Amino acid sequence: MQEEAGQLFRDIAIAITSSIIISLLVSISVIPTLINLLYGKRESKEKNWMQRSLIGPVFVSMMMAVSNLCQKNIFTRLLTVILFTSLSVSLIYMLKPPAEYLPQGNRNLILNILIPPPGYSVEKLKEMGRTIYEESKPYYGGDGKDGFPPIKAMFYVGADRFTLFGGMSSEETRAAELIPLFSRIMNSIPGIFGVSIQTGIFEQGLGAGRTVEVNISGENIDSIAGGAMTLFGAIRQKIQGAQVRPIPSLETSYPEILVIPKKEKLAANGLSEKDLGVYVDILMDGRKIDDFSPEGVKQIDLVVKGSDNEFTTPEAILQATIVNAFGDLIKLGDIAELKYSQSMPQINHLERKRTITLQVTPPITLPLQSAIEIIEGELVAPLTAAGKLEGVSITIGGNADKLVETGNALKWNLLLALLITYLLLSALFENFFYPFIILFTVPLAAAGGFVGLTAVNTFIKPQGFDILAMLGFIILIGTVVNNAILIVHQSLNNVRYQGMEPMEAISSSVRTRIRPIFMSATTSVLAMTPLVLSTGSGSELYRGLGSILLGGLTMSTMFTLFVIPALLTFVIRFERSRKDEAA
């Protein structure tokens, strides 16, 4: 898997595979030797009160009574399979939540991106920074104020392309509670609006964490800005609590100066419009003409640039001296003129089309998939049908796009895991039917996984169905089949080598395997419980994964004892005793 989440999956897969291999080696080498040393010379003793407990035998008797009832006749077998299968499918359908991308985490950093009006001066930016610090000062240190956690540190950046400030909480786990405070401070500054978001641990780019990017593309910048403004208002109204950040801006009134060529004079001097653009580029920002690589020193770019002291205003470049195609010196103003206009601070392009992007951060209670469905189905489609988005095209990108790509890749990985498991079991059992019966535990485990995730959401803490949680279903494929393998393998041994009748063989197999099945399941469940119940820093990353594994393993363990024997009765009757064949 090569997507962004692939690295996370790869690390987990390597860790699990390595631990299983080491565990296998230890179990077949160290454990038998150790058991022989500890118990080889031990005399038999009477059972103590714990060993004589009635709980175990009574529990086994109850489980066997239900299991035998499920395989009593054809009707009960079919009823068992249909009932548990229908229950599993229904639970999956009802409990499957909308998907998230990667876990947000609980990073102790709140980022506030400010969008000032056009023409905001440097002095105004400095004044805004002082205002933000003054408004935040009462919340520094101590025990906090007005229910907000105390602020540990802040920073402010006022630049020509972006303006932002950030803050950290003295109580690391309560950083998100500062968002309403910072939003209130932003809204109190006249003419300013912006977004206040908690940065994610997997965030790439400024504010590009748990976001849906709505790209409004077209040819006419006014149509694009109008469509973006329409969607901006619709999203904020429809998704309450959503943070919407336009990139680069919704305003088209930023001052702009255009360098217009005088075509006749340009041609008379043997220059093209491209040549003019190169000259202007050199005078304004500078242009790379070559690179210099001295020995032992990093490569240096050679840039030709106009003097900052000489060209302090746009009009000054018209007095710059340049060389025409004939080697004569001329003024730039001889071949070009300036035109004052208004536009955006920058124009972004997507697939060669001018684009304004609305970066939507939905509230934490709204999954990313739900936000995508609302934007596409309840906003974009009706507005397009009403003719309010004419002349523009709308696409969804950002983490929403990555969620779809990773989800599709994960589906193929899930199918591949099922196929590999099926083929491996087919080779081991030398049969194509028994692996199918064993894999019947997978949908039972999937239903249990969603039950576990729902239980965590209800009783412990809200937990999204993110990509890491989805990994739990792939892990379950290799885990829950173990119990079914024990029952099927022992049943076949009873028929082939003990000469038992099919029904007797299955019943005996279930009875003898209840103890190891529940021992392994109990140890696994207890070992994974801290993963779900822990509330420490970083625990939210793997809580979803743990809840799916916990729920899936628990439900499949219980259902396997009833469904697998019922299915096995339809196939095992064709087995013959190998003792008879040998005779």
N, C-alpha and C positions, 0 to 999 in steps of 0.2 A: 504494500500500500504506500503510494508516493505522496499523498496529500499532506496538508499541514499537520493533521493529527497522526499521520503515519509514524512519526518519530516517537510520540508517546506510546503508541501501540507496540512499536518495535521493542522499546525498552522493557515494557511489561511482559511481552511475549518471551524475551530472552531470559528475564528473571524467573518466570514461571517454569519454562522449559529446563533451565539449569537446575532449579531446585528439585524438579521431578526426577531428573536423571540421577542426581546425587542421592535422593531419597531411595530410588530403586536399588542403587548399588549398595547402600547401607542396609536396606531391608533384606537383601539376599546374601550378605556377607557378615556384617557386624551383628545384626540382631540374632540370627540362629546361634552364633558362637556365644554371645552374651547370655542368652536364655539357657544354654547348656551349662554355662559356668554357674549361673545363679540357682537354677532349679534341677540340674542333672542329678545331684546327690541328695536332694531334699526328700525327706520321708513324707508319706501321705498323712494328712491330718484331717480331723473332722472340720466340717464347715462351721464358720462362726455365724452369728445372728444376721449379719449383713448378707452373707452368702446364702442363708436359708430364707431370705426374704421372699414373700409371696408376690411382690410387685412384678418381678420379671416373669414368672410363669403365668400369672393372671393376664399380664399385658400380651404375652405371646399367644395365649389361648384366645383372647379377644380378637387379635389381628388374624389369627388362623380361621376363626369362625367366619369373619367377614370375607376373607379371601376364598374360603371353600364355598361360601354362598355365591360369590361372584362367578365361580366356574362350575356350578352345580349342573346346569344343563345349557343347551344352546341358547335358550331365551335369556337366561341370566348373564351369559357371556356377552351376547350381543348388546343387551341392555347396559352392562357395565362399560363396554367400549364406547357405545354411543353416548351414554350419560356423561362420562368423564371427558370425552372429546368435545362434546357440545359445551360443557361447563368451561373447559379451557379456552375454546374459541370465543365464547361469550365474554369471559373475563378479559381476554386480550383486546377485544373490540371495545368494551366499555371503559377499561382502565388505561388504555394506551394514551399517554399525554402528548401534547404538542412538543416538538423537539427543540432543543437548544443547540448551540454550536459547542464551544469549549467552555469549561467552568469559568465563571467570572472571578471567583475567589473573593477575598475580603482585604484587598490591599489598602494600606493606610496612606492614601493619597487621593484628594479630591481636586479635580482639574476644572477650572472655570474659564471657558473660552468666551471672550467679549467681542461683540461686533459693534464698533463705534460708527457714527454716521459719517458720510463722505466729508472730506476736508478737515478732519480732526487734526489739530496742530500738535506739535511736540509738547508744548506747555500744557495743553488740555490733557494729554496722556499722563504727564507727570502729576497734574492735579487729581486725575482720576485714581492714580495709584495711592496718593496720600489719603484720599477719601476712603478707599477700601481699607487701608491700614487703620484709620481712625475708627471706622465702624466696627472693625474686628477686635480692636484693643480690649474692650471689656470682657471678651471671651478667652483671653490668654490666661494660662495657668490656673491655679486653684482647683476648685471642684466643678468648674463650668458654670453656666448661667442659663436661666430660662429652659432648663431641660437639655441643653446642648452640652456635649462633652467639651472639655477644655482644649483650646488650640495649642498645639506644640510648636509649630513653625509655619511660616508662610513665605511665599515669594511672588513677585510681580514682574511681568515682562511687557513693556510697551514698545512695539516696533511698527514699522510701516506696513508689513504684510499681515501680522497677527498680534493680538493683544490678549493676554491671559494672566491669571493668577492661580496659585494652588495653595493648599493647606493640608496639614497633617494633624491628627488628633493625639493628645497625650494618652488616651485609652485606645490602643491599636484596633480593637475589635469594634469600636463604635464610630469609625471614620464616616460611614455612610450617613450618620445622623447630622453631619455638618452640611449636607446638601441643601436643606431648606434655609439654613442660615445664610449661606453664600448666595443662594438664589435671591433671597430678600435684599441682600446688599447690592447685587447687580441691578435689580429692578428699581432700586431707589436712586440710581444715577440717571438723570434726564437724558433721553435720546439713546440710551444703551439697552441692548438686549443680548442675551447669550445663553449658553448651556452650562449646566453644572453636573458633572458626572464623576462617578468613582472609577478610577482607572482599573482595568483588568490585568491579571497576571500574565495573560497571553496577548496583550494588546500590541498591535503593530501600527505605528503611526499615531499622530496627534488625535486623540479622541476616537480612534477607530477600534474600539473594543467590541462590546456587545451591540452592534449597530446594523441597521438596514440602510443601505445606500440606494436612494431613489435618483436615478439619472434622467434628467430632462434634456434631451438633445434636439438640435435643429439647425437651421441655417441663419435665421433672423434672431438677433440677440434680444430684441424687444419681445418677440413671441415666446422665447425661452424664459425670459424673466417673468413674463405674465403667467405662463404655465406653472413656473416654480412657485410664484406667489400664491396662486390658487391652491396648489397642493400643500404648501406650507400651512396655510390656514386650515385646510380640511383635515390634515393629519393632527394638528394640535387640538382641534375640536373633537375629532373622533377618538383619538387615543389619549385619554386624560393622563397627565403626568409624564407624557413623552417629551424628551428633549430633542429639538429639531435644530440642526445647525446647517445653514446654507454655505456651500463652498463653490465659488469664492464669496459670492454675495448675492443678495436680491436687488440691490440698488444699481441703477445704471447712470447715476448722476455724479460719479467720481470725475474730477477734472482730468481731461486728456488733451494732449497736444499731438497733432498729426503732422508729419513732414510730407508735404505734397510736392512732387517733382514738377518742374516746368519743362514739359516734354520737348518743346522746340529747342530751348537752350541746352537741355540735356543732350539732345542728339547733335547739336552744333559743336559740343565739346567732346564728342566721341564717347560718351558715357551711357550706360544703361541704368535702368531703375535698380537692378541688382547692385551695380557699382555704388550707387547712391546709398543704398541700404548698408553696404559694407562700411562706407565712410561714417555714416551716422552711428553705426554700431561701435566703431573705433572711438569716436569722440565721446560717446555716452558711457557705455559699460566696458569697453575694451574688447579686443578680439585676439584669440590665440592664433599665432602665425607659425609657431614651431615649438619644439621642446629641446631642452638641453639636459644631457645626462653626463655630468662629470663623474669620474671614477670614484666609487665608494660613496656617492651621494645619491639620494633619491631624485628621480626625474623631476625637472623643473619646467613648468610651462612658460614659454616666452609670449608675453601679451603686449600688444600695442594699444595704448589708451591715451585719451586726451587728458590734459592737465585739469585736476579738480579745482585748482585756484583760478584758472583762466575761464573755465566754463561753469559759472555758478548759477546761470539762469538758462532756460530753454532758448531764449532769444540769442544768447551769446554764441551758440554753435553756428548761427548764420554768418558770423564774422570769421569763422575758422577758415584757414587757407588750405586748399587741397590742390592736387595736381590732376589736370585733365588728361585725356588720351594722347595729346600732342606734346606733353611735357610742360605745358604752361601752368602758372599758378593762378588760381581763381578763388573767389570766395564761395562758400557753400550757399550763401544767399543768392548767388547769381543763377543757380540751377534749381533751387527749391525754396519753398515758402512754408510758413507755419500756419496751421489751422487749429483753432481752439474748439474743443468739443467736450462731450461728456460720454462716459462709458463705464465699464466695470474695471476694478483694479487689476484684474487679470482675466484671461479667457482660457478656460480649460477645454480640452478636446477629448472625445471618446469615439474611437473608430472614425476619425477625421471630421467629426461633427462637433460644433460648439456645444458645450454642456455645462449645466449647473447641477450640482449634486446636493441633495438634501440628505444629510447624515442623521438618521433617526435612531435615537436610543430609547427603546420602550421601557416602561417601568419594570422593576424587578419581578413584579407579580404577573407580567404578561410574557409568555414564552416567545422566542424569536420567530418560530414558525407561525404562531397566531398573528403576530404583527405583520408578517409577510402576507398572510391570507387577507387580513383586514385592508392593507394598502392596495393589494392587487384586485381583490374581489369587491370591496365595499367603497373604494375611493377612486382608483384609476379607471376601472371599467365604467362606472356610472358617469364620471366627469367626461370621459372620452365620448360616450354615447350622447351626452348633452351638448357636445361641441365646444366645451370649455378648454380643451387641450388641443385645439387645431394648430397645425404647423409644427408640432413637436412629437417626438417619440419617447416613450417611457420604458426604461429597463430597470431591473432590480439587481443590485450588485453588493459588494462588500462581503461581510460575514454571512449574509443571507445566501449569496451565491456559493460560498464555500460550504455552507451547511448542506445544500442540495448535492454538490459534488461529492462530499465526504459520505453523505448518507447513501448515495448510489454505490460508491466504492465499498461501503460496509456491507451492503446487501449481497454483493458478489462475493465478498470474503466469507460471509455467513454461509452461502450456498457451497462455496469451495470447502469450508470446514465440514459441512454435512457430507459432501461427496467423498472427501478423503476418509472420514470416519466410516462411512458405509463400505467403501472398497476395502479398507483395512480389516473390518469385521468380517466381510465376506471371505477374505483370504484365510482368516484365522478359523472361522467356523466351517469353511468349505461349503458354504450354502448362501443363497441370495435372499432367503426368507427371514432367517433369524436376525440378521442385522436390521432389517426393516422393522421387526418387532421391537428390537432394542431402541432404535431411534424414535419410537413412538413416545418415549419419555420426554423428548425435546419440547413439543408443544405444551406438555404438562408443566415443564420447568419454565417456559416462557410466560405462561399464565401466572405462575408463582412469582416470577420476577416483577411483573407489573403490580401484583398484590403487595409485594414487599416495598416497592417504590411508593405506592399509594399510602401504605401504613406509615412510612417515614414522613411523607408530606403532611399527614393528618396528625400524628402524635409526637413527632420529634421536631422537625424544622422543614420549611419549604425547600424542596430539592428538585432541580430541573432535570429533564430527561436529555442530558447532554451526550456528546459523542463518547466520552469516557464511560458513561453509564451503559451506553449501547454495547460497549465492548464486553460487558457482563454476559450477554447472550452467547457470544462466541465462546467464552470460557465455560459457560454452562454445558455446551455441547460435549466437551471433553470430560466433564465432571459427572453429570447426572446419568450418563450411560453406564457408569461403573456398577451401579446397583442392579440394573437390568441384566448386565453381563453375568453377575454372580448367580442370578436366578436361572437364566437360560442355560448357562454352562453346567451348573449342578444338575438341572433337570435332564439334560442330555447324558450326563455321566450316569445318572440313575437308570435311565433306559438302556443305554449301551452296555454298561459294565456291571450293573446290579440286577438287570433283568426285570425291572419294575414295570408295571403298567403305566401308561402315560399320565393318567390322573393322579395316581399314587406318587409317581416321580415328581410331578410339579408340586404337589402338596408337601412332600418331604423336603424338596428344595427350598420352598418358602420358609418352612419351619426352621431348617438348619441355617438359613441365611439371614433371618431377622436380626439376630444378635450382631453379626459383623456389619450389616447394613446400617443399623441404628448407632452402633459405636462410631463408625467412620463419619456418618452424617452429624452426630452430636458434636464430635471434636471439631469438625469443619465449621459448624454453626457457631459454636462457642468461640472459636478462633477469630471468626469474622465479625462477631458482635461489636468489639471495640471500634471497628471501622465505621460502623453505623451510629453508635451511641456517642462517640467522642465528639466533643465540642471545641477542641483546641484549635490553635492556628493551623490552617491548611486542611483541616478535617473535611471541609466542604468539597474538596476536590474529588475524593474517592467515596464519599457517602453514597452517592447514587449507584456506583459500581457495587459497593458492599451490600446495599439493600436488595439489588436485583439478584446477586449471588445467594444471599441469605434466603430470600423468599422462594427463588427457583429451586434451590436444593431442598428446602423444607417441604414444599408441596410435592415435588417429584418423588421424594423419599416415601411419603405417605401413599401417593397414588400408584407408584410402581408396584407395590405389593398386591394391588387389586387388578390393574389393567394388564400388566405383562403376563401374569398367569392365565388370564382370560383369553388373551390373544394367542398365547403359546399352545393352548389346547387344540386350536384349529390346525396346527402344523405338525406338532410333535407326534401325532398318531401315525405318521408315515415313517417314523424312525423304527429301526429294528435292533434287537439286542445283538451285540457283537459277540457275546458269549455263545449264542446259538449259531451264529455264522461260523465261528471258530470250530464248534463241534461238528 
